[in-house]
Amino acid sequence: MNYALAHETRIGTRRINQDRIGHWSTSECMLMAVADGLGGHPRGEVAAELAVGLLGAAFEREAQPRLGDPGDFLNRAIAAGHAAILRDAAKRGLADTPRTVLVACIVQDGHAYWTHVGDSRLYLIRQGRIVHRTRDHTVVQELVDTGRIREEASFTHPERNRLLQCLGGYTTPQPAPLARERLAEHDIVLLCSDGFWNPLTQRQLLHSLMARSLEAAIPELVELAQLRAGLDCDNISVVALRWAEPQIPATAPEPEHTLVQDFTATDVDYRRVSDEDIERAIAELKEALRKSSTS
């Protein structure tokens, strides 16, 4: 696979960074993820760490060197992350559970496969246009989708931060239907937390990505997001890929639109992400937190 990768995460003006990003690759496959721990609940950084850590652990075990079913993989790993957050909260005796939102993408066989829970986003950008963007699991997004408010009003709406789904909550998260798109040369796949996308206009995002290399554009956009957010700057996190392989004609005709595959709760098999992976991720996280508290 031939691609360029850039990523960055910043604390903003918050006390701690509750965002986590991750990317893993083999010769035939790549996984990218961004998680944004919820600040209104205890230890959001723990939830984000577990969600991203378990995705990475599952990828390293199963991508040998490719995944048999990217959609099934993403849904199982997200479900395991949710279960791990609940288990860790119970062990700690927390009155409320840590929570996080998550967006994840697999790139394999020249296609991108993605899903999300919450309001961290994926953008697929082609020739200066946003051809795909995840739809936030928020009250405001529902209002926009049903035509009750305009898109422009969503940025200042009093309910703009009210989530409908997350990992670690009282109800089992239902990831967005799996989307798939064949990548064309120079396509950009960008995953980010709301601290990145919320302060930026679409024009600012596209202008920087089209005018500069990915390695230059991502730090520039992060700096701009922080500047525009000002004293109320959230954690800012982004990981992005620019695809460098020309599109190869498929042997069978490509579908006219992005493939969307729906999943129900019964499709999720918690057992295929092992207890050992969950316990190891929790133990490694606790050790990292212990070291950071004593340093």
Backbone as numpy.savetxt, mean C-alpha at the origin, in Angstrom:
# Nx Ny Nz CAx CAy CAz Cx Cy Cz
13.60 -8.87 -15.18 12.75 -7.68 -15.18 13.64 -6.44 -15.18
13.20 -5.45 -15.93 13.97 -4.22 -16.07 13.11 -3.05 -15.57
13.56 -2.40 -14.51 12.77 -1.31 -13.93 13.68 -0.43 -13.08
13.19 0.77 -12.79 13.83 1.66 -11.82 12.92 1.75 -10.60
13.52 1.88 -9.43 12.75 1.92 -8.19 13.21 3.10 -7.34
12.25 3.78 -6.73 12.57 4.86 -5.80 11.59 4.81 -4.64
12.06 5.20 -3.44 11.18 5.16 -2.28 11.68 6.15 -1.24
10.77 6.59 -0.38 11.15 7.51 0.69 10.03 7.51 1.73
10.42 7.71 2.99 9.44 7.89 4.07 9.97 8.95 5.02
9.07 9.84 5.47 9.44 10.92 6.39 8.43 11.01 7.52
8.89 11.51 8.63 8.05 11.61 9.83 7.09 12.79 9.76
7.39 13.80 8.95 6.56 15.01 8.93 6.67 15.75 10.25
5.55 16.27 10.74 5.56 16.96 12.04 5.01 16.10 13.16
4.82 14.80 12.89 4.28 13.91 13.90 5.37 13.49 14.89
4.96 12.94 16.03 5.90 12.52 17.07 6.70 11.30 16.62
6.05 10.37 15.94 6.72 9.17 15.44 6.23 8.89 14.03
6.97 8.09 13.31 6.56 7.68 11.96 5.81 6.35 12.08
4.51 6.37 11.80 3.70 5.16 11.86 3.51 4.52 10.49
4.15 5.09 9.46 4.13 4.48 8.13 5.21 3.41 8.04
4.96 2.42 7.19 5.98 1.43 6.83 5.90 1.16 5.34
7.07 1.05 4.69 7.11 0.69 3.28 7.98 -0.56 3.13
7.77 -1.28 2.04 8.59 -2.46 1.78 8.60 -2.79 0.31
9.70 -3.39 -0.15 9.77 -3.91 -1.52 10.71 -5.11 -1.52
10.32 -6.15 -2.23 11.08 -7.40 -2.32 11.03 -7.86 -3.76
12.07 -8.56 -4.21 12.08 -8.98 -5.61 12.85 -10.28 -5.78
12.48 -10.99 -6.84 13.24 -12.13 -7.36 13.55 -11.81 -8.82
14.10 -12.75 -9.53 14.40 -12.52 -10.95 13.14 -12.39 -11.79
11.98 -12.86 -11.28 10.76 -12.87 -12.10 9.58 -12.16 -11.46
9.77 -11.60 -10.28 8.60 -11.11 -9.54 9.03 -10.02 -8.57
8.09 -9.10 -8.28 8.37 -8.04 -7.32 7.12 -7.74 -6.52
7.33 -7.39 -5.24 6.24 -6.97 -4.35 6.59 -5.59 -3.78
5.62 -4.68 -3.81 5.75 -3.37 -3.17 4.56 -3.18 -2.23
4.80 -2.49 -1.10 3.72 -2.28 -0.13 3.96 -1.00 0.65
2.86 -0.34 1.00 2.88 0.82 1.89 1.76 0.62 2.92
2.11 0.76 4.19 1.12 0.68 5.28 1.19 1.97 6.09
0.04 2.44 6.53 -0.07 3.69 7.29 -0.82 3.38 8.59
-0.08 3.27 9.70 -0.70 2.99 10.98 -1.61 4.12 11.42
-2.74 3.78 12.01 -3.73 4.79 12.38 -3.35 5.45 13.69
-3.28 6.77 13.68 -2.86 7.52 14.85 -3.92 7.61 15.93
-5.18 7.37 15.59 -6.25 7.46 16.59 -6.37 6.24 17.47
-5.51 5.25 17.25 -5.51 4.01 18.04 -4.08 3.76 18.52
-3.92 2.94 19.57 -2.57 2.74 20.12 -1.67 1.98 19.16
-0.40 2.37 19.11 0.67 1.62 18.43 0.37 1.33 16.97
-0.03 2.36 16.25 -0.28 2.18 14.82 0.95 1.68 14.08
2.15 2.07 14.55 3.37 1.61 13.91 3.56 0.10 14.03
3.04 -0.47 15.13 3.11 -1.93 15.31 2.25 -2.63 14.26
1.03 -2.12 14.06 0.14 -2.71 13.06 0.75 -2.61 11.67
1.31 -1.45 11.33 1.91 -1.27 10.00 3.12 -2.19 9.83
3.92 -2.32 10.87 5.11 -3.18 10.81 4.71 -4.63 10.60
3.72 -5.09 11.33 3.27 -6.48 11.17 2.69 -6.73 9.78
1.87 -5.81 9.29 1.24 -5.99 7.99 2.28 -6.08 6.88
3.24 -5.15 6.87 4.26 -5.15 5.83 5.25 -6.30 6.03
5.62 -6.56 7.29 6.57 -7.64 7.57 6.06 -9.00 7.16
4.78 -9.26 7.39 4.22 -10.56 7.01 4.08 -10.69 5.50
3.77 -9.59 4.82 3.77 -9.63 3.35 5.14 -10.04 2.83
6.19 -9.40 3.37 7.55 -9.71 2.92 7.96 -11.13 3.23
7.61 -11.62 4.44 7.97 -12.99 4.82 7.28 -14.00 3.92
6.01 -13.76 3.62 5.27 -14.68 2.75 5.84 -14.65 1.33
6.21 -13.47 0.85 6.77 -13.35 -0.50 8.09 -14.11 -0.59
8.96 -13.93 0.38 10.26 -14.60 0.34 10.12 -16.12 0.40
9.05 -16.59 1.03 8.84 -18.03 1.09 8.22 -18.58 -0.20
7.29 -17.82 -0.80 6.49 -18.37 -1.89 6.99 -17.99 -3.28
7.69 -16.88 -3.44 8.14 -16.45 -4.77 9.43 -17.17 -5.11
9.31 -18.33 -5.75 10.46 -19.20 -6.00 10.58 -19.61 -7.48
10.89 -18.71 -8.40 11.09 -17.27 -8.20 9.85 -16.44 -8.51
8.69 -17.08 -8.74 7.47 -16.35 -9.07 6.33 -16.89 -8.23
5.23 -16.17 -8.22 4.06 -16.58 -7.46 3.07 -17.31 -8.37
2.48 -18.35 -7.83 1.51 -19.11 -8.62 0.25 -18.32 -8.90
-0.22 -17.55 -7.93 -1.46 -16.78 -8.06 -1.29 -15.48 -7.27
-0.93 -14.38 -7.92 -0.68 -13.12 -7.19 -1.88 -12.64 -6.39
-3.09 -12.79 -6.93 -4.27 -12.34 -6.20 -4.52 -13.14 -4.94
-4.39 -14.43 -5.04 -4.56 -15.29 -3.86 -3.49 -14.98 -2.82
-2.26 -14.77 -3.29 -1.17 -14.44 -2.37 -1.49 -13.16 -1.59
-1.88 -12.11 -2.28 -2.14 -10.83 -1.61 -3.25 -10.94 -0.59
-4.31 -11.63 -0.93 -5.44 -11.74 0.00 -5.10 -12.58 1.22
-4.33 -13.67 1.02 -3.93 -14.48 2.17 -2.99 -13.71 3.09
-2.04 -12.99 2.50 -1.06 -12.27 3.31 -1.71 -11.11 4.06
-2.66 -10.43 3.45 -3.37 -9.34 4.13 -4.20 -9.91 5.29
-4.86 -11.03 5.04 -5.64 -11.66 6.11 -4.74 -12.08 7.26
-3.56 -12.61 6.94 -2.63 -13.01 7.99 -2.14 -11.81 8.78
-1.93 -10.68 8.11 -1.54 -9.46 8.81 -2.60 -9.01 9.79
-3.84 -9.05 9.37 -4.96 -8.69 10.25 -4.99 -9.61 11.47
-4.84 -10.91 11.24 -4.86 -11.87 12.34 -3.69 -11.65 13.29
-2.51 -11.33 12.74 -1.34 -11.11 13.58 -1.50 -9.88 14.46
-2.12 -8.83 13.94 -2.35 -7.61 14.73 -3.28 -7.91 15.90
-4.35 -8.65 15.63 -5.29 -9.00 16.70 -4.61 -9.87 17.76
-3.81 -10.83 17.30 -3.14 -11.74 18.23 -2.15 -10.98 19.10
-1.38 -10.08 18.50 -0.40 -9.32 19.26 -1.08 -8.40 20.27
-2.20 -7.79 19.89 -2.93 -6.93 20.82 -3.45 -7.71 22.01
-3.94 -8.94 21.75 -4.44 -9.77 22.84 -3.31 -10.16 23.79
-2.14 -10.49 23.24 -1.00 -10.85 24.09 -0.54 -9.68 24.95
-0.62 -8.49 24.40 -0.22 -7.30 25.15 -1.29 -6.84 26.15
-2.51 -7.38 26.01 -3.60 -6.98 26.88 -4.09 -5.57 26.60
-4.03 -5.16 25.33 -4.45 -3.81 24.97 -5.97 -3.70 24.98
-6.47 -2.58 25.48 -7.91 -2.36 25.49 -8.45 -2.11 24.09
-7.60 -1.55 23.22 -7.97 -1.30 21.83 -6.85 -1.84 20.95
-7.18 -2.25 19.74 -6.18 -2.88 18.87 -5.47 -1.84 18.00
-4.17 -2.03 17.74 -3.50 -1.21 16.73 -4.13 -1.46 15.37
-4.11 -0.44 14.52 -4.76 -0.57 13.21 -3.91 0.09 12.14
-4.11 -0.37 10.91 -3.36 0.18 9.79 -4.15 0.03 8.50
-3.87 0.88 7.55 -4.33 0.69 6.18 -3.15 0.20 5.36
-3.42 -0.33 4.17 -2.37 -0.99 3.40 -2.71 -0.98 1.93
-1.69 -0.76 1.08 -1.80 -0.97 -0.35 -0.62 -1.82 -0.78
-0.85 -2.79 -1.65 0.21 -3.71 -2.07 0.06 -4.04 -3.55
1.19 -4.27 -4.20 1.21 -4.54 -5.64 2.27 -5.60 -5.95
1.88 -6.56 -6.79 2.80 -7.56 -7.34 3.05 -7.22 -8.81
4.31 -7.27 -9.24 4.64 -7.14 -10.66 5.25 -8.47 -11.10
4.62 -9.07 -12.09 5.04 -10.40 -12.56 4.54 -10.60 -13.99
5.36 -11.22 -14.82 4.99 -11.51 -16.22 4.54 -10.26 -16.97
5.16 -9.12 -16.64 4.83 -7.89 -17.35 3.50 -7.27 -16.95
2.89 -7.76 -15.87 1.63 -7.22 -15.38 1.81 -6.71 -13.95
1.00 -5.74 -13.59 0.88 -5.30 -12.21 -0.45 -5.81 -11.66
-0.41 -6.34 -10.43 -1.60 -6.83 -9.73 -1.66 -6.08 -8.40
-2.79 -5.51 -8.06 -2.83 -4.73 -6.83 -4.17 -4.80 -6.12
-4.10 -4.53 -4.81 -5.29 -4.41 -3.98 -4.95 -3.52 -2.81
-5.96 -3.13 -2.03 -5.71 -2.25 -0.89 -6.83 -2.36 0.12
-6.54 -1.89 1.32 -7.53 -1.74 2.38 -7.31 -0.35 2.98
-8.30 0.53 2.91 -8.18 1.85 3.51 -7.90 2.94 2.49
-7.08 3.93 2.89 -6.87 5.10 2.03 -5.43 5.33 1.60
-4.56 4.35 1.76 -3.29 4.41 1.05 -3.56 4.04 -0.40
-2.88 4.68 -1.34 -3.28 4.59 -2.74 -2.21 3.97 -3.64
-2.69 3.47 -4.78 -1.84 3.11 -5.91 -2.27 3.95 -7.11
-1.29 4.52 -7.79 -1.50 5.21 -9.06 -0.73 4.47 -10.14
-1.37 4.25 -11.29 -0.67 3.75 -12.47 -0.70 4.88 -13.49
0.50 5.36 -13.85 0.64 6.55 -14.69 1.27 6.16 -16.01
0.63 6.57 -17.10 1.09 6.22 -18.44 1.02 7.45 -19.34
2.16 7.80 -19.93 2.24 8.91 -20.89 1.60 10.18 -20.33
1.92 10.48 -19.07 1.46 11.72 -18.48 0.02 11.72 -18.00
-0.61 10.55 -17.95 -1.99 10.43 -17.49 -2.10 9.39 -16.40
-3.00 9.62 -15.45 -3.32 8.60 -14.45 -4.37 7.69 -15.05
-3.97 6.45 -15.35 -4.91 5.52 -15.99 -5.63 4.65 -14.97
-5.05 4.53 -13.76 -5.73 3.82 -12.68 -5.38 4.47 -11.36
-6.36 4.51 -10.47 -6.12 4.98 -9.11 -7.07 4.23 -8.19
-6.54 3.70 -7.09 -7.39 2.99 -6.14 -8.43 3.93 -5.55
-9.58 3.38 -5.17 -10.66 4.16 -4.58 -10.60 3.96 -3.07
-10.49 5.07 -2.34 -10.32 5.01 -0.90 -11.52 4.35 -0.21
-11.23 3.58 0.82 -12.30 3.02 1.66 -12.64 4.03 2.75
-13.29 5.12 2.35 -13.63 6.20 3.27 -15.07 6.65 3.03
-15.61 7.32 4.02 -16.96 7.88 3.89 -17.00 8.88 2.75
-15.99 9.74 2.68 -15.97 10.77 1.65 -15.91 10.18 0.25
-15.11 9.11 0.06 -15.05 8.48 -1.26 -16.41 7.94 -1.68
-17.14 7.38 -0.73 -18.50 6.90 -1.04 -19.40 8.04 -1.45
-19.25 9.19 -0.78 -20.05 10.36 -1.14 -19.72 10.84 -2.55
-18.43 10.80 -2.90 -18.02 11.19 -4.25 -18.56 10.19 -5.27
-18.40 8.89 -4.98 -18.81 7.86 -5.93 -20.31 7.85 -6.19
-21.09 8.25 -5.18 -22.55 8.27 -5.34 -23.05 9.63 -5.82
-22.12 10.56 -6.11 -22.50 11.85 -6.65 -23.06 12.84 -5.65
-22.88 12.57 -4.37 -23.45 13.47 -3.35 -22.55 14.66 -3.08
-21.24 14.54 -3.34 -20.34 15.68 -3.29 -19.39 15.60 -4.47
-18.79 16.73 -4.84 -17.79 16.76 -5.91 -16.43 16.33 -5.37
-15.59 15.87 -6.27 -14.24 15.43 -5.89 -13.49 16.55 -5.17
-13.64 17.80 -5.66 -12.90 18.91 -5.05 -13.30 19.13 -3.59
-14.56 18.83 -3.26 -15.05 19.05 -1.90 -14.49 18.02 -0.92
-13.99 16.92 -1.43 -13.53 15.84 -0.54 -12.31 16.26 0.28
-11.51 17.20 -0.24 -10.26 17.57 0.43 -10.50 18.37 1.71
-11.66 19.00 1.82 -11.96 19.81 3.01 -13.17 19.29 3.78
-13.73 18.18 3.36 -14.93 17.64 4.01 -14.58 17.21 5.45
-15.47 17.49 6.43 -15.17 17.12 7.82 -15.02 15.62 8.06
-15.56 14.78 7.18 -15.46 13.33 7.33 -14.34 12.73 6.49
-13.42 13.57 5.98 -12.43 13.07 5.01 -11.50 12.01 5.58
-11.31 11.98 6.90 -10.40 10.99 7.50 -11.12 9.78 8.08
-12.41 9.69 7.86 -13.18 8.59 8.44 -13.10 7.35 7.54
-12.43 6.32 8.06 -12.22 5.10 7.29 -13.38 4.13 7.43
-13.59 3.35 6.39 -14.59 2.29 6.43 -13.94 0.92 6.61
-12.65 0.82 6.32 -11.94 -0.46 6.45 -10.51 -0.24 6.89
-9.98 -1.21 7.63 -8.57 -1.21 8.01 -8.20 -2.61 8.48
-6.93 -2.86 8.68 -6.46 -4.08 9.32 -6.36 -3.83 10.82
-6.79 -4.81 11.62 -6.72 -4.69 13.06 -8.02 -4.22 13.70
-9.03 -3.92 12.90 -10.31 -3.47 13.44 -11.17 -4.62 13.91
-12.40 -4.29 14.31 -13.30 -5.30 14.85 -13.90 -6.19 13.77
-13.93 -5.71 12.54 -14.46 -6.51 11.44 -13.33 -6.94 10.52
-13.46 -8.11 9.92 -12.44 -8.62 9.00 -12.38 -7.74 7.76
-11.20 -7.24 7.40 -11.12 -6.37 6.22 -11.42 -7.13 4.94
-12.06 -6.46 4.02 -12.33 -7.00 2.69 -11.52 -6.20 1.69
-10.34 -6.68 1.28 -9.53 -5.92 0.32 -10.32 -5.61 -0.94
-9.95 -4.51 -1.57 -10.58 -4.14 -2.84 -10.40 -5.28 -3.85
-11.35 -5.45 -4.77 -11.17 -6.48 -5.80 -9.82 -6.35 -6.48
-9.18 -7.48 -6.72 -7.87 -7.47 -7.35 -7.96 -6.83 -8.73
-7.06 -5.90 -9.02 -6.98 -5.29 -10.35 -5.69 -5.73 -11.02
-5.71 -5.85 -12.34 -4.54 -6.27 -13.10 -4.42 -5.44 -14.35
-3.19 -5.03 -14.66 -2.96 -4.25 -15.88 -1.62 -4.66 -16.48
-1.60 -4.91 -17.80 -0.33 -5.16 -18.48 0.45 -3.85 -18.53
1.72 -3.89 -18.16 2.54 -2.69 -18.12 3.15 -2.39 -19.48
3.15 -1.11 -19.84 3.81 -0.64 -21.06 5.12 0.04 -20.66
6.03 0.15 -21.62 7.32 0.78 -21.35 7.12 2.19 -20.81
7.83 2.51 -19.75 7.82 3.81 -19.07 6.60 4.02 -18.16
5.74 3.04 -18.01 4.66 3.15 -17.02 5.26 3.34 -15.63
4.56 4.09 -14.79 4.95 4.28 -13.40 3.87 3.71 -12.50
4.27 2.85 -11.58 3.37 2.33 -10.55 3.81 2.95 -9.23
2.94 3.71 -8.61 3.29 4.48 -7.41 2.33 4.14 -6.28
2.87 3.70 -5.14 2.10 3.41 -3.94 2.46 4.44 -2.88
1.46 4.93 -2.13 1.76 6.00 -1.18 0.73 6.06 -0.07
1.13 6.69 1.04 0.22 6.98 2.14 -0.49 8.31 1.88
-1.52 8.60 2.67 -2.27 9.83 2.43 -1.45 11.07 2.76
-0.40 10.93 3.56 0.48 12.05 3.80 1.21 12.51 2.55
1.32 11.62 1.55 1.92 11.97 0.26 0.88 12.53 -0.70
-0.21 11.78 -0.91 -1.14 12.19 -1.97 -2.05 13.35 -1.57
-2.36 13.48 -0.29 -3.36 14.48 0.10 -2.92 15.92 -0.16
-1.66 16.32 0.14 -1.29 17.72 -0.10 -1.01 18.06 -1.57
-0.83 17.07 -2.42 -0.41 17.31 -3.79 -1.59 17.36 -4.74
-1.49 18.23 -5.72 -2.48 18.23 -6.80 -2.08 17.19 -7.84
-3.03 16.76 -8.63 -2.74 15.81 -9.69 -1.73 16.39 -10.67
-1.86 17.68 -10.94 -0.93 18.32 -11.88 0.49 18.32 -11.35
0.66 18.60 -10.07 2.00 18.59 -9.47 2.61 17.19 -9.55
1.81 16.19 -9.24 2.29 14.80 -9.27 2.78 14.43 -10.66
1.94 14.67 -11.66 2.28 14.27 -13.02 3.44 15.08 -13.59
3.46 16.38 -13.31 4.53 17.22 -13.86 5.90 16.74 -13.40
6.05 16.48 -12.11 7.35 16.06 -11.60 7.75 14.70 -12.14
6.81 13.77 -12.19 7.13 12.42 -12.65 7.47 12.38 -14.14
6.86 13.27 -14.92 7.13 13.29 -16.36 8.39 14.08 -16.68
8.74 15.06 -15.86 9.85 15.96 -16.18 11.19 15.45 -15.67
11.19 14.51 -14.71 12.43 14.10 -14.07 12.52 12.58 -14.00
13.71 12.11 -13.72 13.87 10.68 -13.46 13.11 10.34 -12.19
12.78 9.07 -12.04 12.06 8.65 -10.84 12.87 8.95 -9.59
14.16 8.73 -9.65 15.02 8.94 -8.49 15.06 10.41 -8.07
14.88 11.33 -9.01 14.83 12.76 -8.68 13.43 13.22 -8.33
12.42 12.65 -9.00 11.05 13.13 -8.81 10.48 12.77 -7.44
10.77 11.57 -6.95 10.17 11.14 -5.69 10.61 12.02 -4.52
11.91 12.27 -4.30 12.29 13.19 -3.22 11.71 14.59 -3.40
11.63 15.05 -4.64 11.06 16.38 -4.90 9.59 16.43 -4.49
8.85 15.40 -4.83 7.42 15.37 -4.49 7.21 15.22 -2.99
8.05 14.43 -2.33 7.94 14.30 -0.88 8.21 15.65 -0.21
9.23 16.36 -0.69 9.54 17.69 -0.14 8.38 18.65 -0.37
7.78 18.60 -1.56 6.65 19.48 -1.86 5.44 19.14 -1.00
5.17 17.86 -0.80 4.05 17.46 0.06 4.25 17.97 1.48
5.47 17.86 1.98 5.76 18.34 3.33 5.60 19.86 3.42
6.06 20.56 2.41 5.95 22.02 2.40 4.49 22.45 2.36
3.69 21.81 1.51 2.28 22.20 1.37 1.46 21.82 2.61
1.83 20.76 3.29 1.10 20.35 4.50 1.40 21.26 5.67
2.58 21.83 5.71 2.93 22.80 6.74 3.05 22.18 8.12
2.53 22.90 9.12 2.69 22.48 10.51 1.89 21.24 10.85
0.93 20.87 10.00 0.12 19.68 10.24 0.52 18.54 9.31
1.80 18.46 9.00 2.28 17.46 8.04 2.24 16.05 8.63
1.55 15.17 7.97 1.44 13.77 8.36 2.73 13.04 7.98
2.89 11.78 8.44 3.94 10.92 7.90 3.75 10.81 6.39
4.86 10.81 5.67 4.82 10.77 4.20 5.61 9.56 3.73
4.97 8.69 2.96 5.66 7.49 2.48 5.25 7.17 1.05
6.23 6.74 0.26 5.97 6.41 -1.14 7.00 5.41 -1.63
6.57 4.49 -2.46 7.48 3.60 -3.20 6.95 3.54 -4.62
7.84 3.70 -5.59 7.41 3.80 -6.98 8.35 3.04 -7.89
7.79 2.52 -8.98 8.52 1.75 -9.98 8.26 2.35 -11.35
9.32 2.51 -12.14 9.15 2.87 -13.55 9.53 1.66 -14.38
8.59 1.15 -15.15 8.78 -0.06 -15.94 9.57 0.28 -17.19
10.61 -0.50 -17.47 11.50 -0.18 -18.58 11.45 -1.21 -19.70
10.61 -2.22 -19.58 10.52 -3.23 -20.64 9.41 -2.85 -21.61
9.69 -2.90 -22.92 8.62 -2.63 -23.88 7.54 -3.70 -23.78
6.32 -3.28 -24.07 5.21 -4.22 -23.98 5.34 -5.28 -25.06
5.22 -6.54 -24.67 5.32 -7.66 -25.60 3.91 -8.09 -25.99
3.61 -8.18 -27.29 2.26 -8.58 -27.68 1.89 -9.92 -27.08
0.69 -9.99 -26.53 0.22 -11.23 -25.91 -0.18 -12.22 -26.99
-0.08 -13.52 -26.67 -0.51 -14.54 -27.62 -2.02 -14.54 -27.77
-2.72 -14.17 -26.70 -4.17 -14.03 -26.75 -4.50 -12.56 -26.56
-5.63 -12.08 -27.12 -5.98 -10.66 -26.98 -6.11 -10.27 -25.52
-5.58 -9.08 -25.19 -5.72 -8.55 -23.83 -7.16 -8.09 -23.62
-7.66 -8.20 -22.38 -8.99 -7.67 -22.12 -9.03 -6.16 -22.36
-10.19 -5.67 -22.78 -10.31 -4.25 -23.11 -10.10 -3.36 -21.90
-10.50 -3.84 -20.73 -10.36 -3.06 -19.50 -9.51 -3.85 -18.50
-9.11 -3.16 -17.47 -8.37 -3.82 -16.40 -9.16 -4.99 -15.84
-8.49 -6.12 -15.68 -9.14 -7.27 -15.07 -9.39 -6.98 -13.60
-10.61 -7.21 -13.16 -10.95 -7.05 -11.76 -11.50 -8.37 -11.27
-10.87 -8.94 -10.28 -11.26 -10.22 -9.72 -11.74 -10.02 -8.30
-12.96 -10.43 -7.99 -13.53 -10.21 -6.67 -13.22 -11.39 -5.76
-13.09 -11.12 -4.47 -12.82 -12.13 -3.46 -13.83 -11.98 -2.34
-14.21 -13.08 -1.75 -15.05 -13.04 -0.56 -14.24 -13.54 0.61
-14.78 -13.36 1.81 -14.05 -13.77 3.02 -13.71 -15.25 3.00
-14.53 -16.07 2.32 -14.29 -17.50 2.32 -13.09 -17.88 1.46
-12.61 -16.94 0.61 -11.43 -17.23 -0.20 -10.14 -17.17 0.60
-10.17 -16.59 1.78 -8.97 -16.35 2.57 -8.65 -17.58 3.42
-7.45 -18.10 3.26 -7.01 -19.25 4.04 -5.90 -18.80 4.99
-6.25 -18.58 6.25 -5.27 -18.11 7.23 -4.17 -19.14 7.44
-4.45 -20.41 7.20 -3.50 -21.46 7.55 -2.28 -21.46 6.65
-2.38 -20.88 5.45 -1.26 -20.94 4.52 -0.21 -19.88 4.80
-0.48 -18.97 5.72 0.59 -18.14 6.29 0.78 -18.66 7.70
1.92 -19.27 7.93 2.09 -20.10 9.12 2.16 -19.29 10.41
1.82 -19.97 11.51 1.97 -19.36 12.84 3.41 -18.97 13.09
4.36 -19.77 12.55 5.77 -19.45 12.75 6.13 -18.10 12.13
5.58 -17.83 10.93 5.84 -16.54 10.29 5.28 -15.40 11.12
4.07 -15.58 11.65 3.45 -14.54 12.45 4.25 -14.31 13.72
4.60 -15.39 14.42 5.34 -15.26 15.67 6.73 -14.66 15.44
7.39 -15.05 14.34 8.71 -14.51 14.05 8.63 -13.02 13.77
7.62 -12.60 13.01 7.46 -11.18 12.71 7.22 -10.38 13.98
6.39 -10.92 14.88 6.11 -10.23 16.14 7.37 -10.15 17.00
8.13 -11.26 17.07 9.36 -11.27 17.87 10.38 -10.28 17.33
10.55 -10.25 16.00 11.51 -9.32 15.41 11.09 -7.87 15.65
9.79 -7.62 15.56 9.30 -6.27 15.81 9.56 -5.85 17.24
9.27 -6.73 18.21 9.49 -6.41 19.61 10.97 -6.12 19.88
11.86 -6.90 19.25 13.29 -6.68 19.44 13.70 -5.32 18.87
13.14 -4.97 17.70 13.46 -3.67 17.10 12.97 -2.53 17.98
11.77 -2.68 18.53 11.22 -1.65 19.41 12.05 -1.53 20.69
12.51 -2.69 21.22 13.33 -2.66 22.44 14.64 -1.93 22.18
15.27 -2.20 21.04 16.53 -1.54 20.73 16.35 -0.06 20.54
15.22 0.35 19.88 15.01 1.77 19.65 14.73 2.51 20.93
14.12 1.84 21.90 13.79 2.51 23.18 15.01 2.65 24.08
16.04 1.82 23.86 17.24 1.90 24.70 18.39 2.65 24.04
18.19 3.00 22.75 19.27 3.70 22.05 19.26 5.20 22.34
